[in-house]
Amino acid sequence: MRYFLIYTLFIPFLLIGQNKQKEVIAKRINTDVIIDGKLNELFWSNISTAKDFQMMEPVNGKLERVNQKTEVKFAYDNNAIYIGARLNDKNAGYDDPNIVGILKQLGARDDQGKTTDVFGIFLNPFNDGINEFAFLVTAAGVQIDKRIILTTNGYLEDINWDSVWESAVSIDKDGWSVEMKIPYSAIRFPDKKIQEWGLNIYRELRRFRESYSWNLIDLKKHHIGNQAGLLKGIKNIDPPIRLSLTPYLSTILLKEPNQKYDFDYSGGIDLKYGFTTNIFKKSFNSTLDMTILPEFQQVEFDPLVLNISPFETKFDEKRSFFTEGTELFTKGNLFYSRRIGGPPAQSISLQENEIIYNSPTNISLLNAAKISGRTDDGWGIGIFNAITNNTYCEVTDTITNETREELIEPLTQYSMIVLDKSFKKNSFLTFVNTNVYRRMNFRKANVFGILGSITNKKETHAYDFSLKNSLVRNNNQLESGFSSSIGFYNTDGNIKYQIKNYIESDKYEINDMGFLYQNNEINTSGDIAYEVVSSDEKIAKKINILKGSLSLGFEHRMLYNPLGYNELKLKFDTWIVNNNYLWMNLRFRYFFEEVDPFESRINNQKFIRPPAFKFSLSTSSNFNNPISLNLSGSVKYRLTNGYSIWEDYNNMHIYFRFNPRIIISNHAFIQYIIAFDKENNQFGWIPNSSNIESLFSRRKQKTITNKLIFNYTFTNKLSSKIIARHYWSVIDNQNFYELNNSGELIQLINFNYDNEYQINFNTWNLDWNISWEYKPGSNLSIVWQNQLTNQNNEIENVFFNNINNFFNHPTTNIISVKFTSYLDYSTTVKDIRKYTEIKF
């Protein structure tokens, strides 16, 4: 399904300059529609048709085949918009299983990685080329929906956005049909009598690895924002009240090692309310999304790793409230929702002889709400607010055994405001503000940002920029920092180039509500690439490929304060897809001498690393095949001649990843991933209890990751998924050194460490999830989680011996059941009235 993913990343909306923009007219209807995929309602026969689709890949612009024509029609009433599509595909193996026909592998909702034909529409109700709603359905009847928005980092997909809509498919000997019902509550649109929406329509013929669009998409253009057609004819609609409630009930059974079974239950509610109001005499169409007493027990586990770097590990957000409908809040990269309700971050004040006896792993979230929408003239407005509760730990005096509570996280408010203005030519301007207010004398933070993108009139070049300021008050001291960025790139043609620069001051701090690996940096980079986007191009025919790219680039990093050189890197990248759909990627990096100001964990103390080169190779076979394979590997080698301690040892870093994928049937899919990562003679900082200010070691690090994923999808509404992961990493220290002020290492000859700094780290997670969507928007899910993490200083070099020792420790088991019920106000009222009429 790779072409489908590439298509959605490009956002199929709005037209190439030299082609006439297509239009299709929607028809108002006054009859009930049964969504069954049959298209047997009479009104479908006399509605204008969107047709004459053109290929996106592999031959960009080619017309669809005569026996595989696509015809799409649109109808509407005061409740929803309806889509009826006929996807002709004669001789598609309907009667003969020996003929490869319409592919229809099942998967969970929003699973874009399956081997299946796909149909979808991309709606842009404000017709600005920047904000799209995507609704897609596979030939197996699986729904996929997402929001897409243009940012300074390119187009951003929010695949976690889920709306409540209906769809059905039917397959026959001449092809397949699709019906969709998209309620107005699922989208946002201007408050106008006459609507005119940006529209593009997508189809994928998976067995041929072909993708098509209704309005031609020119893949040579970076901005696809002006490459959609128009949906007309929708007028004078009077949508019902857009109010829905989703109450939930959750139970959990917990068994921790050496503890009794712990049973608990909880309940809460999610609310969505769509409303239209006037702001500065402009109609503002928006949605309020609120969660009260949220429960996130059933989120998938985090892939824990052994982090020996100076920087924090970043994990993806998996809590539904913080992943759905947040695309506007991601602008500016100032919002990292894992900060809300995450582990306590404030320091604890301990008296003499006191220890922490019991500390919660996460802060309790009381409630959260977000409002987002857009005015008729293109102003987007987003407001976010969340409140977390007071969090205490238990502190015990080891002499008197007295116990007391210590407040480690006070009642805290997290808030965010976004103002976003869309302009023509894929341009926008955005203002962002985040604020974290902790009660009493605890740390407080405020960040302001302005960012935007400007495309020239000919749509050949674009400029991105941002400017942000952070204010942090801690211990009655106020610190202010800033960051800035600017980028320039071309947006048309086979040759693509860009140059960009960003600066982060040493006082720039956004980690109270955002995420930043490091500040105090000046980064300048540039790239130039030649891209082959269609198999009918001369170079593609000459070297027998479908598409590919070759690029050269550089990246230069400096320290902001004190100003100084950090790193210079040269880059070479090339990738191709051949006629057998074998993808290959080759990368080469050359690193000049690096002056690292962060590894020592001491301000302004540098650590010098010798030059190095890195070679990487990756390949993937055709995912249409029952058995396919991903392979990747890399080698990094340092050129240590003339670098004192370094030149006595060969520093080599090897990585290899093996990922077979097996399609067992349309219902079952399994993949296994093993990754091996080894670095010999690695030099780096280690924590120490001695009086040495900055202690380093020469060490070996070996990491092996095993992961198994098994999906079994019973129907397009009932699915099961098992994820099992074991991660093992070993740090074996060989020699010890002290870092001097020149950035060089001085060996400690008689340093006694007694295995104190050896690390043997294991973590294991098993998630088994069964999910059933028993009606649109309503789910019953059962999850079993099995977890174990252990770290010690007993090095074990044999993998299976390590496994045996690790699993001698007892695991934690969690079984949870969650029931949610989606209640739409208008539908519920209508059902009550019908029931009342029948009853009385």
C-alpha positions in Angstrom: 0.0 0.0 0.0 3.0 2.2 -0.4 1.5 4.3 -3.2 -1.5 5.0 -1.2 0.7 6.3 1.6 2.7 8.5 -0.8 -0.5 9.9 -2.3 -1.9 10.9 1.1 1.4 12.5 2.1 1.1 14.7 -1.1 -2.5 15.7 -0.2 -4.4 15.2 -3.5 -6.1 18.6 -3.7 -6.4 21.2 -6.4 -5.2 21.4 -10.0 -2.1 21.8 -12.2 -2.0 25.2 -13.9 -2.3 24.0 -17.5 -5.2 21.6 -16.9 -8.8 22.7 -16.6 -10.2 22.3 -13.0 -12.8 19.7 -12.9 -16.2 20.2 -11.3 -19.0 17.9 -10.1 -22.5 18.9 -8.9 -24.1 17.4 -5.8 -27.8 16.8 -5.8 -30.2 17.5 -2.9 -32.3 14.5 -2.0 -35.4 14.0 0.2 -35.4 10.3 0.8 -33.7 8.0 3.2 -30.5 6.3 2.0 -29.6 2.7 3.0 -25.8 2.5 3.2 -25.3 -1.0 1.8 -22.9 -0.5 -1.1 -25.6 -1.4 -3.7 -26.4 2.0 -5.3 -29.9 0.8 -5.9 -31.7 4.0 -4.8 -33.4 5.7 -7.8 -31.8 9.1 -7.3 -28.3 7.8 -8.1 -29.3 7.3 -11.8 -29.7 11.0 -12.6 -26.8 12.7 -10.8 -23.8 14.3 -12.5 -20.7 12.0 -12.4 -17.1 12.6 -11.5 -15.1 10.5 -14.0 -12.1 10.3 -16.4 -9.6 9.6 -13.7 -5.8 9.9 -14.4 -3.0 7.9 -13.0 -0.7 9.2 -10.3 1.7 6.3 -10.2 3.5 4.6 -11.9 2.8 6.7 -15.1 1.8 10.1 -13.9 -1.1 11.5 -16.1 -2.0 8.3 -17.9 -5.8 7.8 -18.4 -7.5 4.9 -16.7 -8.3 1.7 -18.7 -11.6 1.4 -20.5 -12.6 -1.7 -18.4 -11.6 -0.1 -15.1 -13.4 3.3 -15.3 -14.3 5.0 -12.1 -17.6 6.9 -11.6 -18.5 8.9 -8.5 -21.7 10.7 -7.6 -22.6 13.1 -4.7 -25.9 13.8 -3.0 -26.8 15.7 0.2 -29.6 16.6 2.6 -29.7 18.6 5.8 -28.0 15.8 7.7 -25.1 14.5 5.6 -23.3 14.3 2.3 -23.6 10.9 0.4 -21.1 9.4 -2.0 -21.9 6.7 -4.5 -19.0 5.2 -6.4 -18.8 2.5 -9.1 -15.3 1.1 -9.6 -15.4 -1.0 -12.7 -13.0 -3.9 -12.9 -14.0 -6.6 -15.3 -12.5 -10.1 -15.2 -11.2 -9.4 -11.7 -11.2 -13.0 -10.4 -14.8 -12.9 -9.1 -15.7 -16.3 -10.5 -12.2 -17.8 -10.8 -10.0 -17.9 -7.7 -7.0 -18.6 -9.9 -7.2 -15.1 -11.3 -5.8 -12.3 -9.2 -8.7 -10.0 -8.8 -9.7 -7.2 -6.4 -7.4 -7.4 -3.4 -9.2 -7.1 -0.1 -7.0 -7.9 2.9 -8.8 -7.1 6.1 -7.3 -4.9 8.8 -8.2 -2.7 11.8 -9.6 0.7 11.3 -7.1 3.2 10.0 -4.6 0.5 9.0 -3.1 1.9 5.9 -0.6 -1.0 5.4 -2.8 -3.7 4.0 -2.8 -5.2 0.5 -6.2 -4.0 -0.7 -7.9 -1.8 -3.3 -8.9 1.6 -1.9 -11.4 4.3 -2.7 -11.5 7.7 -1.0 -12.4 11.3 -1.1 -10.4 14.3 0.1 -12.7 17.3 1.1 -11.5 20.8 1.6 -14.7 22.7 2.7 -12.8 26.0 3.0 -11.1 25.4 -0.4 -7.8 26.8 0.9 -5.6 23.9 -0.2 -4.2 23.6 3.3 -6.8 21.9 5.5 -8.3 18.6 4.3 -10.6 15.9 5.6 -9.9 12.4 4.1 -12.5 9.6 4.1 -11.4 6.3 2.6 -12.7 2.7 2.5 -10.9 -0.5 1.4 -12.4 -3.2 -0.8 -12.7 -5.2 2.5 -14.9 -2.5 4.0 -12.3 -1.1 6.4 -12.6 2.7 7.1 -9.7 5.0 7.1 -10.1 8.7 8.0 -7.6 11.4 8.7 -7.0 15.2 8.9 -4.3 16.8 6.8 -2.8 20.2 7.3 0.1 22.2 5.9 2.8 23.3 8.4 6.4 24.7 8.1 7.6 21.1 8.2 5.4 20.1 5.2 2.1 18.4 5.1 1.1 16.7 8.3 -1.3 13.7 8.5 -3.4 13.1 11.6 -4.3 9.4 11.1 -5.4 9.2 14.7 -8.4 11.6 14.0 -11.5 9.4 14.0 -14.9 10.6 13.0 -18.3 8.8 13.0 -19.5 8.1 9.5 -21.0 5.2 7.6 -19.7 3.2 4.6 -20.4 -0.1 2.8 -18.9 -1.9 -0.2 -20.2 -4.6 -2.5 -18.2 -6.7 -5.0 -19.5 -8.3 -8.2 -18.1 -9.8 -11.4 -17.8 -6.3 -13.0 -16.0 -4.5 -10.2 -17.1 -3.1 -6.8 -19.3 -0.3 -5.5 -19.0 2.0 -2.5 -21.5 4.1 -0.5 -20.6 6.6 2.1 -22.6 8.8 4.4 -20.6 11.6 6.0 -22.6 13.6 8.6 -21.9 17.3 8.7 -20.8 16.8 12.3 -17.7 15.0 10.9 -16.4 18.0 9.1 -16.2 21.8 9.4 -17.4 24.1 6.6 -18.2 27.8 6.1 -21.5 29.3 7.3 -22.7 30.1 3.8 -25.9 29.5 1.8 -23.9 28.3 -1.2 -21.0 25.9 -0.5 -18.1 25.3 -2.9 -15.6 22.7 -1.6 -12.2 21.6 -2.8 -12.5 17.9 -3.8 -10.3 15.2 -5.0 -11.1 11.5 -5.4 -8.6 8.7 -5.1 -8.6 5.1 -6.3 -6.0 2.4 -5.9 -5.8 -0.8 -8.0 -3.5 -2.7 -5.7 -2.7 -5.8 -7.8 -1.3 -3.4 -10.5 0.3 -1.1 -7.9 -1.6 1.8 -9.6 -3.1 4.9 -8.1 -5.5 7.3 -9.7 -7.0 10.7 -8.9 -10.0 12.5 -10.4 -8.3 15.8 -10.8 -4.8 15.2 -12.1 -2.0 15.3 -9.5 1.3 16.4 -10.9 3.9 14.7 -8.6 6.6 17.1 -9.7 5.0 19.8 -7.7 5.8 20.0 -4.0 2.7 21.8 -3.0 -0.4 19.8 -4.1 -2.7 22.4 -2.6 -3.9 23.8 -6.0 -4.5 20.5 -7.7 -8.1 19.6 -6.7 -11.4 19.9 -8.4 -14.6 21.5 -7.0 -17.7 20.1 -5.4 -20.6 22.4 -6.2 -24.4 22.3 -5.7 -24.6 22.1 -1.9 -26.7 25.0 -0.8 -29.2 26.2 1.9 -28.4 23.3 4.2 -29.7 23.4 7.8 -27.6 20.9 9.7 -28.9 19.4 13.0 -27.4 20.1 16.4 -23.8 18.7 16.3 -23.7 17.3 19.8 -22.5 13.8 20.8 -21.7 12.1 24.1 -19.5 9.0 24.5 -19.8 7.7 28.1 -17.4 4.9 29.1 -17.1 2.3 31.8 -13.8 0.6 32.5 -12.6 -2.2 34.8 -9.1 -3.3 35.5 -7.5 -6.3 37.2 -3.9 -5.8 38.3 -1.4 -8.4 39.5 2.0 -7.1 40.5 4.8 -9.3 41.7 4.5 -10.3 45.4 1.2 -8.3 45.6 -2.4 -9.3 45.9 -4.8 -8.9 43.0 -6.1 -5.4 42.7 -9.5 -4.7 41.1 -10.7 -1.3 40.2 -13.3 0.4 37.9 -13.9 3.8 36.6 -16.2 5.8 34.4 -16.2 9.0 32.5 -17.5 10.8 29.4 -16.3 12.4 26.3 -18.3 15.3 24.8 -18.2 16.8 21.3 -20.2 19.9 20.4 -20.1 21.6 17.1 -21.2 25.2 17.0 -21.1 28.3 14.9 -20.6 31.8 16.4 -19.4 35.2 15.2 -15.9 36.4 15.9 -15.0 39.9 14.6 -18.1 39.8 12.4 -17.0 36.5 10.8 -18.7 33.1 11.2 -16.6 30.7 13.3 -17.4 27.0 12.7 -15.8 25.0 15.5 -15.9 21.9 17.7 -15.6 21.6 21.4 -14.0 18.4 22.5 -14.0 17.6 26.2 -13.0 14.6 28.3 -14.1 14.3 32.0 -12.4 11.8 34.3 -10.4 10.3 31.4 -9.0 6.7 31.6 -6.0 5.7 29.5 -5.2 2.2 30.8 -5.6 0.5 27.4 -2.9 2.4 25.6 -0.2 0.4 23.9 3.1 0.1 25.8 6.1 2.4 25.2 9.1 0.8 23.5 11.5 1.4 26.4 15.2 1.7 25.6 18.5 2.0 27.5 19.2 5.7 27.2 22.8 6.7 27.9 22.7 9.9 25.9 22.5 13.4 27.5 19.0 13.8 26.1 15.5 12.7 27.0 13.8 9.7 25.3 10.7 10.8 23.3 7.7 8.5 23.1 4.7 8.8 20.8 1.3 9.9 22.2 -1.2 7.0 22.3 -4.0 8.4 24.4 -7.0 9.0 22.0 -8.0 12.4 23.3 -4.5 13.8 22.7 -4.2 12.3 19.2 -7.6 13.1 17.7 -8.2 16.5 16.2 -5.0 18.0 17.3 -3.5 18.9 13.9 -3.9 22.6 14.5 -2.1 22.4 17.9 1.0 20.7 16.3 1.9 23.9 14.4 5.1 25.3 15.8 6.2 22.1 17.5 5.4 23.5 20.9 2.9 20.9 22.0 4.0 17.5 23.4 0.9 16.1 25.1 2.9 13.4 27.0 3.8 16.2 29.4 0.2 16.3 30.6 -0.5 13.5 33.1 3.0 12.1 32.7 5.6 11.2 35.4 6.3 13.9 38.0 9.1 16.2 37.0 9.6 18.4 40.1 12.4 17.8 42.5 11.7 16.5 46.1 13.0 18.2 49.2 14.3 15.5 51.6 15.5 16.0 55.1 18.5 14.1 56.6 17.8 10.3 56.9 14.8 10.5 54.7 14.0 8.3 51.7 11.2 8.2 49.2 9.0 5.3 50.2 6.3 5.5 47.6 5.9 7.8 44.6 3.3 7.7 41.8 4.4 6.9 38.3 2.0 9.4 36.7 0.1 12.5 37.6 -3.6 12.3 37.7 -5.5 14.1 34.9 -8.7 15.7 36.1 -10.1 17.0 32.8 -9.1 18.3 29.4 -10.9 20.2 26.6 -10.1 21.6 23.2 -11.9 23.9 20.8 -10.8 24.2 17.2 -12.4 25.5 14.1 -12.1 28.0 11.2 -13.9 31.2 10.1 -15.3 31.8 6.6 -12.3 33.9 5.6 -9.7 31.3 6.6 -8.8 32.1 10.2 -8.2 28.9 12.2 -8.6 29.1 16.0 -7.6 26.5 18.5 -7.9 26.6 22.3 -6.7 23.8 24.6 -6.9 23.4 28.3 -6.1 20.6 30.8 -5.9 20.4 34.5 -3.9 17.8 36.5 -4.3 17.1 40.2 -2.1 17.6 43.2 0.4 14.7 43.3 2.1 13.5 46.5 4.8 11.0 47.4 5.4 9.2 50.7 8.7 10.0 52.5 10.0 7.9 55.3 12.6 8.7 58.0 14.9 5.7 58.2 15.7 6.4 61.9 12.2 7.1 63.4 10.2 5.2 60.7 7.9 8.2 60.6 6.1 8.8 57.2 4.9 12.0 55.7 3.5 13.3 52.4 5.5 15.5 50.1 3.8 17.5 47.4 5.8 16.8 44.2 3.4 18.2 41.6 0.8 20.8 42.5 -2.5 21.4 40.8 -1.4 22.5 37.3 -3.1 24.1 34.3 -1.8 23.5 30.8 -3.3 25.8 28.1 -2.6 26.6 24.5 -4.0 29.1 22.0 -3.4 28.9 18.2 -4.4 31.5 15.6 -3.9 30.4 12.0 -4.6 32.3 8.9 -4.7 30.6 5.5 -3.9 32.5 2.3 -3.9 31.7 -1.3 -1.0 29.8 -3.0 -0.5 27.5 0.0 0.6 30.2 2.3 -0.3 30.7 6.0 0.6 32.6 9.1 0.3 31.2 12.6 0.5 32.5 16.2 1.0 30.0 19.0 1.1 30.4 22.8 1.5 27.7 25.4 1.3 28.3 29.2 1.9 26.0 32.1 0.8 27.4 35.5 1.7 25.4 38.6 0.3 26.6 41.9 2.3 28.1 44.7 6.0 28.7 44.1 6.4 25.8 41.6 7.9 26.3 38.2 5.8 28.3 35.6 6.4 28.6 31.8 5.1 30.6 28.9 6.1 30.3 25.2 5.1 32.5 22.3 5.6 31.7 18.6 4.9 33.1 15.2 5.5 31.1 12.1 4.4 30.9 8.5 5.0 29.9 4.9 4.9 32.1 1.8 4.7 30.7 -1.8 5.4 33.0 -4.7 2.8 33.9 -7.4 4.1 31.4 -9.9 4.1 28.7 -7.2 7.7 27.7 -8.0 9.4 28.7 -4.6 8.4 29.0 -1.0 9.8 30.5 2.2 9.2 29.2 5.7 10.0 31.1 8.9 9.4 31.0 12.7 10.3 33.1 15.7 9.6 31.9 19.3 10.2 33.2 22.8 10.2 31.2 26.1 9.7 32.6 29.6 10.4 30.3 32.6 10.0 31.3 36.2 11.6 29.0 38.7 12.7 29.7 42.3 11.7 33.3 41.8 14.1 33.7 38.8 12.9 34.5 35.3 14.8 33.3 32.3 14.0 34.2 28.7 15.2 32.5 25.5 14.4 32.4 21.8 14.5 30.4 18.7 14.3 31.3 15.0 14.2 29.5 11.7 14.1 30.4 8.1 14.0 28.2 5.0 13.9 28.6 1.2 13.0 25.8 -1.3 11.6 25.3 -4.8 8.3 23.6 -5.3 8.2 22.5 -8.9 10.2 20.3 -11.3 12.4 17.3 -11.1 15.2 19.2 -9.5 14.5 20.1 -5.9 16.7 22.2 -3.6 16.4 23.8 -0.2 18.4 25.7 2.4 17.4 26.4 6.0 18.8 27.7 9.2 17.5 27.6 12.8 18.9 29.1 16.0 18.0 28.1 19.6 19.5 30.2 22.4 21.0 28.7 25.5 18.0 29.9 27.5 15.3 28.7 25.1 13.2 26.2 27.1 9.9 24.6 25.9 9.9 21.3 27.7 7.1 22.1 30.2 4.6 21.6 27.5 6.7 20.9 24.4 9.7 18.7 23.6 13.2 19.8 22.7 16.2 17.5 22.8 18.7 20.3 23.2 18.9 24.0 22.9 22.0 26.3 22.6 22.4 25.4 18.9 22.8 27.0 15.4 22.0 24.6 12.6 22.4 25.3 8.8 21.6 22.7 6.2 21.1 22.4 2.5 20.1 19.8 -0.1 19.8 19.4 -3.9 18.0 16.5 -5.4 16.9 15.1 -8.8 13.6 13.2 -8.5 12.1 10.8 -11.0 8.3 10.6 -10.3 6.9 8.8 -13.3 8.0 5.6 -15.1 7.5 7.3 -18.5 10.3 9.8 -18.0 13.3 9.2 -20.2 15.7 8.5 -17.4 13.3 6.0 -15.8 13.0 4.1 -19.1 16.8 4.2 -19.6 17.7 2.6 -16.2 14.5 0.5 -16.0 12.9 2.0 -12.8 9.5 3.3 -11.8 10.7 6.2 -9.7 13.7 7.3 -7.6 15.8 10.1 -6.3 19.4 11.2 -5.9 20.4 14.0 -3.5 23.5 15.7 -2.1 23.5 17.8 1.1 25.2 19.2 4.1 24.5 20.0 7.7 26.5 22.4 9.9 26.0 22.7 13.6 27.4 25.3 16.0 27.1 26.1 19.7 25.2 29.3 20.3 26.8 30.3 23.6 29.7 30.5 23.6 29.8 30.6 19.9 31.8 27.8 18.4 32.0 24.9 16.0 30.1 21.7 16.8 29.8 19.4 13.7 29.9 19.4 9.9 28.3 16.5 8.0 28.1 15.8 4.2 25.3 13.6 2.9 24.6 11.5 -0.2 21.2 9.7 -0.6 19.7 7.7 -3.4 16.7 5.5 -3.7 14.8 3.7 -6.5 11.8 1.5 -7.1 12.4 -1.0 -9.9 9.8 -2.6 -12.2 9.4 -5.5 -9.8 8.5 -3.0 -7.0 11.8 -3.7 -5.2 12.7 -0.6 -3.2 16.3 0.1 -2.5 17.9 3.0 -0.5 21.6 3.8 -0.3 23.0 6.5 2.1 26.5 7.8 2.8 27.5 10.3 5.5 30.9 11.8 6.2 31.3 13.4 9.6 34.1 15.9 10.1 35.7 16.2 13.6 32.9 16.7 16.2 33.2 19.0 19.2 30.4 17.8 21.5 29.4 20.3 24.2 26.7 18.0 25.8 28.2 14.6 26.4 30.2 15.7 29.5 27.0 17.0 31.2 29.1 20.0 32.3 28.5 23.4 30.8 31.1 24.6 28.3 33.2 21.4 28.6 33.7 19.9 25.2 34.3 16.3 24.1 36.2 15.8 20.8 35.3 12.9 18.5 37.4 12.0 15.4 36.0 12.1 11.9 33.8 9.2 10.7 32.0 7.9 7.7 28.7 5.9 7.7 27.3 3.7 5.0 23.6 2.5 5.1 21.6 0.2 2.8 17.9 -0.6 3.0 15.6 -2.7 0.8 12.0 -3.8 0.7 10.4 -6.4 -1.6 6.9 -6.2 -3.1 4.3 -6.1 -0.3 1.7 -7.6 -2.7 3.5 -11.0 -2.4 2.4 -13.4 0.4 5.9 -13.2 1.8 7.9 -10.0 1.7 11.0 -8.8 3.4 12.5 -5.6 4.8 16.2 -5.5 5.3 18.4 -2.6 6.5 21.9 -2.2 7.8 24.6 0.3 8.4 28.3 0.6 9.3 29.9 3.6 11.0 33.7 3.8 11.3 35.8 6.5 12.9 39.1 7.7 11.4 41.2 7.8 14.6 44.7 8.5 13.4 46.2 11.4 15.4 43.6 11.3 18.1 45.6 10.1 21.2 43.4 7.6 23.1 41.2 6.9 20.1 43.9 5.7 17.7 44.7 2.7 19.9 41.3 1.3 19.2 39.0 0.8 16.2 35.6 2.4 16.8 33.1 0.6 14.7 29.3 0.7 14.9 27.3 -2.0 13.2 23.5 -2.1 12.8 21.3 -4.8 11.1 17.5 -5.2 10.9 15.6 -8.2 9.5 11.8 -7.9 9.0 9.9 -10.7 7.2 6.2 -10.1 6.6 3.7 -12.9 5.9 0.1 -12.5 4.6 -1.4 -15.8 5.8 -4.9 -15.0 4.5 -7.2 -12.0 4.1 -7.8 -12.2 7.8 -4.4 -13.0 9.2 -1.0 -11.2 9.0 2.2 -11.7 10.9 5.5 -9.9 10.9 8.7 -10.4 12.9 11.4 -7.9 13.5 14.9 -8.5 14.9 17.4 -5.7 15.2 21.1 -6.1 16.1 23.1 -3.1 17.2 26.8 -3.3 18.3 29.5 -0.7 18.9 33.0 -1.6 19.9 35.3 0.9 21.6 32.6 3.4 22.2 33.8 6.4 24.4 31.2 8.1 26.5 30.2 9.6 29.8 29.1 7.5 32.8 27.6 8.5 36.1 30.0 8.1 39.0 30.2 8.3 42.8 33.8 9.3 42.9 35.3 12.8 43.0 36.1 12.8 39.3 34.2 15.7 37.7 33.6 14.1 34.3 34.1 10.3 34.2 34.2 8.5 30.8 34.7 4.9 29.8 35.7 2.9 26.7 33.1 0.3 26.4 31.2 -2.2 24.2 27.5 -1.8 23.7 25.4 -4.5 22.3 21.6 -4.3 21.8 19.2 -6.9 20.4 15.5 -6.2 19.9 13.0 -8.9 19.0 9.4 -7.9 18.1 6.5 -10.0 16.9 3.2 -8.6 15.6 0.2 -10.7 14.8 -3.0 -9.4 13.4 -6.2 -11.4 13.0 -9.2 -9.5 11.7 -12.5 -11.3 12.0 -14.5 -8.7 10.2 -14.1 -5.0 9.3 -15.5 -4.2 12.8 -13.9 -6.9 14.9 -10.1 -7.3 15.1 -7.4 -8.7 17.4 -3.8 -7.7 17.6 -0.8 -9.2 19.5 2.4 -7.2 20.0 5.3 -8.9 21.9 8.7 -7.1 22.3 11.9 -8.0 24.1 14.7 -5.5 24.3 18.2 -6.3 25.7 21.1 -3.9 25.9 24.5 -4.4 27.6 27.2 -1.9 28.5 30.5 -3.5 29.2 33.1 -1.0 30.4 36.8 -1.7 29.5 38.8 1.3 30.6 38.1 4.6 32.4 39.1 8.1 31.6 38.8 11.7 32.8 37.8 14.4 30.4 40.2 17.4 30.4 39.4 21.0 29.5 40.8 20.5 26.0 38.2 17.8 25.2 40.6 14.9 25.3 40.6 11.8 27.5 43.2 11.0 30.1 43.2 7.3 31.1 42.8 6.4 34.8 45.2 3.5 35.4 44.3 2.5 38.9 40.7 3.3 38.9 38.7 0.7 40.9 35.1 0.3 39.6 34.2 -3.2 40.8 31.4 -3.7 38.2 29.6 -0.6 39.5 29.2 0.9 36.0 28.3 -2.3 34.1 24.7 -2.4 32.7 22.6 -5.3 31.8 19.1 -3.9 30.8 16.1 -6.0 29.8 12.5 -5.0 29.1 9.6 -7.1 28.0 6.1 -6.2 26.9 3.1 -8.2 25.6 -0.1 -6.5 24.5 -3.1 -8.5 23.3 -6.0 -6.4 22.2 -9.5 -7.4 21.0 -11.6 -4.6 19.7 -15.2 -4.7 18.5 -17.0 -1.7 17.0 -20.5 -2.9 17.7 -22.1 0.2 16.2 -20.6 3.4 14.6 -18.4 5.2 17.2 -19.1 2.6 20.0 -16.5 0.0 21.0 -15.9 -2.9 23.4 -12.3 -3.7 23.9 -10.4 -6.2 26.0 -6.7 -5.9 26.7 -4.2 -8.1 28.4 -0.8 -6.6 29.2 2.2 -8.5 30.5 5.3 -6.4 31.5 8.7 -6.8 33.0 11.8 -4.5 33.2 15.0 -5.3 35.0 18.5 -3.7 35.2 21.6 -4.9 37.0 25.4 -4.9 36.6 25.8 -8.6 36.0 26.9 -8.9 32.4 25.7 -11.9 30.4 27.0 -12.3 26.9 25.0 -15.3 25.8 21.5 -14.4 24.6 19.5 -17.4 25.8 21.3 -17.4 29.2 20.2 -13.8 29.6 16.6 -14.7 28.6 16.5 -17.5 31.2 17.8 -15.2 33.9 15.5 -12.4 33.0 12.3 -14.4 33.0 13.1 -15.8 36.4 11.7 -12.5 37.7 7.9 -12.4 38.1 6.0 -10.2 35.6 3.2 -7.7 36.0 -0.2 -8.7 34.5 -3.0 -6.3 33.7 -6.4 -7.2 32.2 -8.8 -4.4 31.4 -12.2 -4.1 29.8 -13.6 -0.9 28.4 -17.0 -0.2 27.0 -17.9 3.0 25.2 -21.2 4.0 23.6 -21.5 6.8 21.1 -24.7 8.9 21.5 -25.5 11.4 18.8 -28.1 14.0 20.0 -30.1 14.3 16.8 -30.2 10.5 16.1 -31.0 9.8 19.8 -33.9 12.3 19.8 -35.2 10.9 16.5 -35.1 7.3 17.9 -36.9 8.4 21.1 -39.7 10.0 19.1 -40.1 6.9 16.9 -40.2 4.7 20.0 -42.7 7.0 21.7 -45.0 7.0 18.6 -44.9 3.2 18.4 -45.4 2.8 22.2 -48.2 5.2 22.6 
